[in-house]
């Protein structure tokens, strides 16, 4: 009897001699043919290699996946789950049986949905089981909001495990179904694309593609994924070429640019009702050239009175015009001193905030001056009295007392006054 063929859980590759450190790297696992990579810790299995099948625990449940590669560990960002174990030949045979059940579950789902009127526009594209067959996920596509509770109740006794529905977009539908693209070859999304990049009409305009729906849309009804492949090269190439309608100089004469060919690094120029293909090396930008020529003829625009340091009036050599060189050096030193003085003046000027503060300080100083003036006026009025009473403080006290006594005595002596006698 012939022995049954042995199924290996890894692909033999003699060229894989480099090993990675499990403490510094993680392993990337893919559960679908063109699905995303999920990273796991493999310190328990340091001899694992790309192509091996492993069992891991995910949010959906127990799943089997294929090792694709390794990535540097980033413990500061996230924590990685560890691998459960390596897949055995029995696990691989069980995986094949599960894939057959997925096809049967998709057929039964389509048959049940065809009997419901509100699900006529819903397209069911894929059914997927977890490795422990506890959950069955059915992917569908639609542009309307539908209620799938009735379909779930109808499939509860026909499909094993818990049933979940997941809505996907038109690009995912094209990736799952596969087939031929608009170019005649297999679709990019079903062969090597793992993620979809954002695509816009600007990419088609940059590449000179006519904005015809049949030319820029794919089989999924969206913009083609291939529009982004050469977009960056077109952008870099167009930066070095003149735009359409610009006047340029060529070996055939001056003309206007009619077409641009970025990949050929050339443009089409119309000269005297004739068109010529001119490469970028032979193109003369007339507008820039004329501006530079006018600027050179105009001389220095920085300092009209002299003292130019930009090189417009610089002599060719010191031997040809030594006097002008000395005058130029002297003028430069004078300008530097003037610039230094202006900078010091500018530095002394205060900013608007400081000006406001200085104004407030000026107001306060004005008030102080007014108060001091009032005090000086009061002192000037009081000086004659002080001059008349220029005596010591010891002599002022008895005088004040005498005045008080005199006042009192005069008041008391009023009845004895001669007027009173009269």
C-alpha positions in Angstrom: 0.0 0.0 0.0 1.2 3.5 -0.8 1.7 5.8 2.1 -0.4 8.9 2.3 1.4 12.2 1.4 2.6 14.1 4.4 1.4 17.7 4.7 4.0 20.1 6.1 3.1 23.2 8.0 6.0 25.2 6.6 7.5 26.0 3.2 11.1 24.8 2.9 13.3 27.7 1.8 17.0 27.1 2.1 17.7 30.8 1.4 16.2 31.9 4.7 19.3 31.9 6.9 18.7 35.1 8.8 17.0 34.8 12.2 15.3 37.6 14.2 15.5 38.2 17.9 12.0 37.4 19.5 12.6 40.0 22.2 13.0 42.8 19.6 10.7 41.7 16.8 7.1 40.4 16.3 5.7 38.2 13.7 3.1 39.2 11.0 0.2 36.8 10.4 -2.3 36.9 7.6 -5.7 35.1 7.8 -6.7 35.7 4.2 -4.9 35.6 0.9 -4.8 39.4 0.5 -5.8 40.5 4.0 -4.2 42.8 6.5 -1.2 41.7 8.6 -1.7 41.2 12.4 1.3 41.2 14.7 1.8 38.7 17.5 4.5 37.8 20.0 6.5 34.6 19.2 8.9 34.3 22.0 7.5 30.9 22.8 8.4 29.7 19.3 11.7 31.4 18.3 12.4 29.1 15.4 9.3 30.1 13.4 9.8 31.1 9.8 7.7 32.7 7.0 5.3 30.3 5.5 4.5 28.5 8.7 0.8 28.2 9.9 -0.1 29.1 13.4 -3.1 29.3 15.7 -3.9 32.5 17.4 -6.8 34.0 19.5 -8.4 37.1 18.0 -11.5 39.2 18.7 -13.6 37.0 16.5 -12.3 33.8 18.1 -9.8 31.1 17.3 -8.2 31.4 13.9 -5.5 29.9 11.8 -3.1 32.1 9.8 0.1 32.1 7.8 3.3 33.8 8.9 4.3 36.4 6.3 7.3 38.3 7.9 8.8 40.0 10.9 8.6 43.6 12.3 10.4 45.5 14.9 8.7 45.5 18.3 7.1 48.7 19.6 6.2 48.1 23.2 5.5 51.7 24.0 2.5 51.9 21.6 0.7 48.6 22.2 0.8 45.2 23.7 1.1 42.1 21.5 -0.8 38.8 22.0 1.2 35.7 21.9 0.9 32.7 19.5 -1.1 29.7 20.9 0.8 27.0 19.0 2.0 25.9 15.6 -0.5 24.3 13.2 -0.3 20.6 12.7 -1.1 18.6 9.6 -4.5 17.7 11.2 -5.2 21.4 11.6 -4.5 22.1 7.9 -6.9 19.3 6.9 -9.6 20.7 9.2 -9.0 24.1 7.6 -9.8 22.7 4.2 -13.0 21.2 5.5 -14.0 24.5 7.0 -13.5 26.3 3.6 -15.9 23.8 2.0 -18.5 24.6 4.7 -18.1 28.3 4.0 -19.1 27.8 0.3 -22.2 25.8 1.5 -23.2 28.5 4.0 -22.9 31.2 1.3 -25.2 29.2 -1.0 -27.8 28.6 1.7 -27.7 32.3 2.6 -28.3 33.4 -1.0 -31.2 31.0 -1.4 -32.9 32.3 1.8 -32.4 35.9 0.7 -33.9 35.3 -2.7 -37.2 34.5 -1.0 -37.3 37.9 0.7 -38.4 40.9 -1.4 -36.6 43.6 0.6 -33.3 41.8 0.0 -33.4 41.7 -3.8 -30.8 44.5 -4.1 -28.4 42.9 -1.5 -25.4 41.1 -2.8 -23.9 38.4 -0.5 -20.3 37.7 -1.6 -18.5 35.7 1.1 -19.0 33.5 4.2 -16.2 32.9 6.7 -15.9 30.6 9.7 -13.6 30.8 12.6 -11.3 27.8 13.2 -13.4 26.6 16.1 -16.6 27.0 14.0 -18.4 29.0 16.6 -19.0 32.1 14.4 -19.9 32.4 10.8 -19.4 35.9 9.2 -21.3 36.7 6.0 -20.1 39.7 3.9 -22.7 41.6 1.8 -22.8 44.8 -0.3 -25.7 47.2 -0.7 -26.4 50.9 -1.1 -29.6 50.8 0.9 -30.2 50.4 4.7 -31.7 46.9 5.2 -32.8 44.9 8.2 -31.3 41.4 8.2 -32.9 40.1 11.4 -35.4 38.1 9.4 -32.6 36.5 7.4 -30.7 35.7 10.5 -33.7 33.9 12.0 -34.2 31.9 8.8 -30.5 30.7 8.8 -30.3 30.0 12.5 -31.3 26.3 12.0 -29.4 25.9 8.7 -26.0 27.3 9.4 -23.8 26.1 12.3 -22.6 28.6 14.9 -23.4 32.2 15.6 -24.3 34.3 12.4 -22.9 37.7 11.9 -23.3 40.1 8.9 -20.7 42.5 7.7 -21.2 45.2 5.1 -18.3 45.8 2.6 -17.7 48.3 -0.2 -17.6 47.8 -4.0 -13.8 47.6 -4.0 -13.9 44.8 -1.4 -16.5 43.0 -3.5 -14.2 43.2 -6.6 -11.3 41.9 -4.5 -13.3 38.9 -3.3 -14.8 38.0 -6.6 -11.6 38.5 -8.7 -11.7 38.4 -12.5 -10.3 40.5 -15.3 -9.7 44.2 -15.1 -10.3 46.9 -17.7 -6.7 46.4 -19.0 -7.3 42.8 -19.8 -5.2 41.4 -17.0 -6.2 40.1 -13.5 -7.5 42.8 -11.1 -4.8 44.4 -9.0 -7.0 44.3 -5.9 -7.3 40.5 -6.2 -3.7 39.8 -6.9 -1.3 41.9 -4.8 -3.1 44.9 -3.2 -3.6 44.5 0.5 -4.9 48.0 1.2 -6.8 50.6 -0.9 -5.2 54.1 -1.3 -7.4 57.2 -1.8 -7.6 58.2 -5.4 -8.9 61.5 -6.9 -9.6 63.0 -10.3 -6.5 65.2 -9.9 -4.3 62.1 -10.5 -6.0 61.5 -13.9 -5.5 65.1 -14.9 -1.9 65.1 -14.0 -1.2 62.1 -16.2 -3.2 63.5 -19.1 -5.8 60.8 -19.1 -9.2 61.9 -20.7 -11.9 62.3 -18.1 -14.1 59.7 -19.6 -15.9 57.3 -17.2 -14.9 54.3 -19.2 -11.2 55.3 -19.1 -10.8 56.1 -15.5 -13.3 53.8 -13.7 -12.7 50.1 -12.9 -15.0 47.1 -12.8 -16.1 48.1 -9.3 -17.5 51.4 -10.5 -14.8 53.5 -8.7 -11.7 55.2 -9.9 -9.0 52.8 -10.9 -6.4 51.8 -8.4 -3.7 52.0 -11.0 -4.0 55.8 -11.3 -1.8 56.2 -8.2 1.0 54.0 -9.5 2.8 56.6 -11.6 1.3 59.8 -10.1 4.4 60.8 -8.2 6.7 60.3 -11.2 4.4 62.6 -13.3 4.4 65.3 -10.6 8.2 65.3 -10.4 8.6 65.3 -14.1 6.2 68.2 -14.7 8.0 70.4 -12.2 11.0 70.7 -14.6 8.9 71.3 -17.8 7.1 74.5 -18.9 3.3 74.6 -18.8 1.0 74.8 -21.8 0.7 78.2 -23.4 4.1 79.5 -22.2 6.5 81.2 -24.5 9.9 79.5 -24.6 13.1 79.6 -26.7 14.1 76.6 -28.9 16.8 75.9 -31.5 14.0 76.6 -34.1 13.1 80.0 -32.6 10.6 81.4 -30.1 7.4 79.5 -29.8 4.5 78.5 -27.6 4.2 75.2 -25.7 1.2 73.2 -27.0 1.7 69.7 -25.4 3.8 68.3 -22.5 5.2 64.8 -22.3 6.5 64.2 -18.8 7.8 60.7 -19.3 9.7 61.7 -22.4 11.0 64.8 -20.7 10.0 66.9 -23.7 7.4 69.3 -25.0 5.8 70.2 -28.3 6.4 73.8 -29.3 4.6 75.7 -32.1 7.0 78.0 -34.1 5.6 79.8 -37.2 2.6 77.4 -37.6 4.9 74.4 -37.3 5.2 72.0 -34.4 8.5 70.7 -33.1 9.3 68.2 -30.3 11.9 69.8 -28.1 13.7 68.1 -25.2 14.1 69.8 -21.9 17.8 70.5 -22.3 17.1 72.6 -25.4 14.4 74.7 -23.9 15.2 78.3 -22.9 12.8 80.0 -20.4 12.4 83.4 -22.1 10.4 85.0 -19.3 13.0 84.2 -16.6 15.9 85.0 -18.9 14.4 88.4 -19.8 13.8 89.3 -16.2 17.3 88.5 -15.3 18.6 90.5 -18.2 16.6 93.5 -17.3 17.7 93.3 -13.7 21.4 93.1 -14.8 21.0 96.2 -17.1 19.1 98.2 -14.5 22.1 98.1 -12.1 21.7 98.1 -8.3 18.2 98.6 -7.0 19.3 98.3 -3.4 21.2 101.5 -3.0 20.6 104.1 -5.7 23.0 106.6 -4.2 26.0 104.3 -4.3 27.6 101.8 -1.9 26.2 98.7 -3.7 27.3 95.4 -2.2 25.2 93.1 -4.4 27.7 92.9 -7.2 25.9 94.9 -9.9 28.6 97.6 -10.1 31.5 95.5 -9.0 34.7 96.0 -11.2 36.0 93.1 -13.2 39.4 93.1 -11.5 41.4 95.4 -9.2 44.0 96.1 -11.8 41.5 97.5 -14.3 39.7 99.9 -12.1 41.5 100.4 -8.8 40.0 103.8 -8.0 36.4 102.5 -8.4 37.2 99.6 -6.2 38.6 101.9 -3.5 35.5 104.2 -3.8 33.3 101.1 -3.5 35.0 99.9 -0.4 34.8 103.4 1.2 31.1 103.6 0.3 30.5 100.2 1.9 32.1 101.2 5.2 30.0 104.4 5.2 26.8 102.5 4.6 27.7 100.0 7.4 28.2 102.9 9.8 24.9 104.4 8.8 23.2 101.1 9.0 24.6 100.6 12.5 23.4 104.0 13.6 19.9 103.3 12.2 19.9 100.0 14.0 20.7 101.6 17.3 18.0 104.1 16.8 15.5 101.4 15.9 16.6 99.4 18.9 16.0 102.5 21.2 12.5 102.8 19.9 10.0 101.0 22.0 7.5 98.5 20.9 3.8 99.5 20.8 3.3 97.9 24.2 6.2 99.7 25.7 4.9 102.9 24.2 1.6 102.4 26.0 3.4 101.8 29.2 5.6 104.9 28.6 2.5 107.0 28.0 1.0 105.8 31.2 4.3 106.7 32.9 4.2 110.2 31.3 0.8 110.7 32.7 1.9 109.8 36.2 5.0 112.0 35.9 2.8 114.9 34.7 0.5 114.5 37.7 3.6 114.5 40.0 4.8 117.7 38.3 1.5 119.4 38.8 1.5 118.4 42.5 5.0 119.7 42.9 4.0 123.0 41.2 1.1 123.4 43.6 3.4 122.8 46.5 5.9 125.4 45.3 3.1 128.0 44.8 1.9 127.4 48.4 5.4 127.7 49.7 5.9 131.0 47.7 2.7 132.4 49.3 3.9 131.4 52.7 7.4 132.9 52.4 6.4 136.6 53.4 4.9 135.4 56.6 7.9 133.2 57.2 10.2 136.2 56.7 8.3 138.4 59.1 8.3 135.6 61.6 12.0 134.7 61.2 12.5 133.8 64.8 13.3 130.7 66.6 10.6 128.1 67.5 11.2 128.8 71.2 10.3 132.5 70.7 7.2 131.7 68.5 5.4 129.8 71.3 5.2 132.8 73.8 4.1 135.1 71.0 1.2 132.7 70.1 0.3 132.6 73.8 0.5 136.4 74.1 -1.8 136.7 71.1 -4.3 134.4 72.6 -4.1 136.3 75.9 -4.4 139.6 74.1 -7.4 138.4 72.3 -8.9 137.1 75.5 -8.1 140.3 77.4 -9.4 142.5 74.7 -12.6 140.5 74.7 -12.8 140.8 78.5 -11.9 144.5 78.5 -14.7 145.4 76.1 -17.2 146.4 78.8 -14.5 148.7 80.4 -13.7 150.3 77.1 -14.4 154.0 76.7 -17.0 153.1 74.1 -18.8 151.2 76.8 -18.6 154.1 79.1 -20.1 156.3 76.5 
